[in-house]
Amino acid sequence: MKILEIITLGEIGGAQNVLVDLVKGFTERFDAEVDVVFGEGNYLTEALPSNFRGEVIQLPYLKRSINLKDDIKAFLYIKSLCQKNKYDIVHCHSSKAAWLGRLAARIAGIQRICVTVHGLSYISGDSYVSELIYKNIERMMLPLKYEYIFVSPDDMFAMNSLGLDREKCKVIPNGRAVPGKPDKGLRKLLQIDCAAPLVCMVGRLSFQKNPLLFIRIAKKVLDSYPGELATPHFVLIGDGPLRQECQAYLNVGAITGNVHLTGDLENAGQYFWDTDIALLTSNYESCPLVIIEAMATGTPVVASNVIGTRHIINHGEDGYLFSLDQEGKAAEHIMQLLLDRELAENMGNKAKVSYNRRYVIDRMVDDYADYFGLKPKTGEDI
């Protein structure tokens, strides 16, 4: 079977990681040839395996922002590629690639076109006008009868409310491999005392991930933590447009010694092995990989109770959820886990059980392969 995978950007991100895992799984275990098309960014070039059956194509004019000239170039290239290779399936990820890829594949005569929704385009924190435009674009696409895979049932319900036929929908939650253990954990990397508890968040410093809330929660915990105990350290791994604002907030709060902004770190999920609690403060999500990676390492999670996240964490069992307007409650959950190590260990063990039951990577690949109708490799193919 010939598959074309299309994604807007080649930079590191959740959707890109899912794409890489799918390409590896499809080509290693199934009779599939996969081509990958993406735009700006170097991550996919490095992350995709060099020996899989297919071609890696980077289009410099496939970009997130709307640009008529570049968008037409990307559209025409994808249409030509589809006409030439006659793919059995065109599988799109991310909003821009999904809009251009679906239209190009349909005009090229591809019969089966599918889009995985890693997050709704019109829930982005952008202006009301932008969100209205994106919502109307999604609504206009509906009569073309594409297939939709959702990583979150909440996103599917939202699209159903726009008029999307439930028969065209499939929910496949993300899966993730267990992170490898690092040679040097966060304590060694940041020269933190071994006795100090660690609370870690991995996420881009952007509106979506809400890093200032992470810092405010850290301050609440640090202000009330028992003085006779080793003081916790809060580590925020990632970079983005809110970096300077985060640093300024740290300086004002006088907590720079116990809150660390590391910038981007390669294979960030590995650092959950050296973490006591994983914290996620997002304004919105779909099926965040960082929570899945934390659970895979047996790290208890405290996360904002938003779309996507609430379907992963079972509150009070394998993690805690808190409302975005109740940062004090988040601090309370963190204090409870830091001061009760037996509770934290039990919750982390339950998180690992939940991961093994629902979020292992082979389950995700198998679900996609079954939905696409891929056939396992025979002995001659392996």
Secondary structure, DSSP 8 states (H G I E B T S, - for coil): -EEEEEES--SSSHHHHHHHHHHHHHHHHBS-EEEEEE-S-SHHHHHS-TTSSS-EEE-TT--SS--HHHHHHHHHHHHHHHHHH--SEEEEESHHHHHHHHHHHHHTT-S-EEEEESS-TT-SS--HHHHHHHHHHHHHHGGG--EEEESSHHHHHHHHHHT--GGGEEE-----------SS-HHHHHT--TTS-EEEEE--SSTTT-HHHHHHHHHHHHHHS-TTS---EEEEEB--TTHHHHHHHHHHHT-TTTEEEEE--TTGGGGGGG-SEEEE--S--SS-HHHHHHHHTT--EEEE--TTGGGT--BTTTEEEE-TT-HHHHHHHHHHHHH-HHHHHHHHHHHHHHHHHHT-HHHHHHHHHHHHT--B--TTT-
